Amino acid sequence: MPVWMPVVAIALVDAEGRVLLQQRPARKHHGGLWEFPGGKIDAGETPRDALAREIAEELAIQVKPCDCAALLLAEEAREGQPPVVLMLYRATCWRGSPDGREGQTWGWFTREEARGLALAPMDRELVERISD
Ligand SMILES: Nc1nc2c([nH]c(=O)n2[C@H]2C[C@H](O)[C@@H](COP(=O)(O)OP(=O)(O)OP(=O)(O)O)O2)c(=O)[nH]1
């Protein structure tokens, strides 16, 4: 069992400066809370490759690994489970229009609107920090 869980996520920023957030499936960890799209890094993957894969799976858009810039880091301790370390990247260009391929609710939000959502704990912290 790994001693920590690496997760990547992306702040997709549109022409109006809004970020794309989606709602986690009800039965998962932090179910129903809002998050940045992304997921666990598989063995043998770089963070950027994992991002490109997750975004294609979840939203059917293509983000080039080289168009993703490392932005922020967050960490969450979990009782009896390895801590999650979340690496947040940022991208302003991609191919395709977002489509919630896993049936998730998603939307574009200003920083102010994002603050009003029920965010996952690390995401709350990240939304505050990207607003600085
Ligand atoms: N993708 C993502 N995960 C987040 C965020 N904030 C946050 O606490 N997490 C946590 C929830 C989970 O414990 C973990 C990522 O798991 P996940 O369920 O999204 O990853 P996955 O799609 O690869 O997982 P799975 O379906 O294979 O179980 O990180 C976030 O903004 N984006």
The ligand as an SDF file (V2000), in Angstrom:
LIG
                    3D

 32 34  0  0  0  0  0  0  0  0999 V2000
   -9.7920   15.0500   -8.9290 N   0  0  0  0  0  0  0  0  0  0  0  0
   -9.8150   15.7280   -7.7760 C   0  0  0  0  0  0  0  0  0  0  0  0
   -9.7300   15.0590   -6.6050 N   0  0  0  0  0  0  0  0  0  0  0  0
   -9.8020   15.7830   -5.4950 C   0  0  0  0  0  0  0  0  0  0  0  0
   -9.9410   17.1750   -5.5170 C   0  0  0  0  0  0  0  0  0  0  0  0
  -10.0090   17.6240   -4.2320 N   0  0  0  0  0  0  0  0  0  0  0  0
   -9.9240   16.5480   -3.4320 C   0  0  0  0  0  0  0  0  0  0  0  0
   -9.9700   16.5300   -2.2040 O   0  0  0  0  0  0  0  0  0  0  0  0
   -9.7650   15.4080   -4.2040 N   0  0  0  0  0  0  0  0  0  0  0  0
   -9.5580   14.0830   -3.6530 C   0  0  0  0  0  0  0  0  0  0  0  0
  -10.7530   13.2050   -3.6950 C   0  0  0  0  0  0  0  0  0  0  0  0
  -10.1440   11.8300   -3.8240 C   0  0  0  0  0  0  0  0  0  0  0  0
   -9.7490   11.3900   -2.5200 O   0  0  0  0  0  0  0  0  0  0  0  0
   -8.8890   12.0580   -4.6340 C   0  0  0  0  0  0  0  0  0  0  0  0
   -9.0350   11.8540   -6.1210 C   0  0  0  0  0  0  0  0  0  0  0  0
   -9.8140   10.7730   -6.3800 O   0  0  0  0  0  0  0  0  0  0  0  0
  -10.7360   10.6150   -7.6670 P   0  0  0  0  0  0  0  0  0  0  0  0
  -11.7970    9.6790   -7.2770 O   0  0  0  0  0  0  0  0  0  0  0  0
  -11.1400   11.9300   -8.2380 O   0  0  0  0  0  0  0  0  0  0  0  0
   -9.6910    9.9840   -8.6810 O   0  0  0  0  0  0  0  0  0  0  0  0
   -9.9490    8.9160   -9.8370 P   0  0  0  0  0  0  0  0  0  0  0  0
  -11.0650    9.4310  -10.7240 O   0  0  0  0  0  0  0  0  0  0  0  0
   -8.5990    8.6640  -10.4330 O   0  0  0  0  0  0  0  0  0  0  0  0
  -10.4400    7.6910   -8.9520 O   0  0  0  0  0  0  0  0  0  0  0  0
  -11.1750    6.3240   -9.2120 P   0  0  0  0  0  0  0  0  0  0  0  0
  -12.4190    6.6390   -9.9930 O   0  0  0  0  0  0  0  0  0  0  0  0
  -10.1640    5.4840   -9.9140 O   0  0  0  0  0  0  0  0  0  0  0  0
  -11.4560    5.8990   -7.7820 O   0  0  0  0  0  0  0  0  0  0  0  0
   -8.5360   13.4120   -4.3990 O   0  0  0  0  0  0  0  0  0  0  0  0
   -9.9990   17.8660   -6.7460 C   0  0  0  0  0  0  0  0  0  0  0  0
  -10.1170   19.1000   -6.8430 O   0  0  0  0  0  0  0  0  0  0  0  0
   -9.9340   17.0990   -7.8570 N   0  0  0  0  0  0  0  0  0  0  0  0
  1  2  1  0
  2  3  2  0
  2 32  1  0
  3  4  1  0
  4  5  2  0
  4  9  1  0
  5  6  1  0
  5 30  1  0
  6  7  1  0
  7  8  2  0
  7  9  1  0
  9 10  1  0
 10 11  1  0
 10 29  1  0
 11 12  1  0
 12 13  1  0
 12 14  1  0
 14 15  1  0
 14 29  1  0
 15 16  1  0
 16 17  1  0
 17 18  2  0
 17 19  1  0
 17 20  1  0
 20 21  1  0
 21 22  2  0
 21 23  1  0
 21 24  1  0
 24 25  1  0
 25 26  2  0
 25 27  1  0
 25 28  1  0
 30 31  2  0
 30 32  1  0
M  END
$$$$
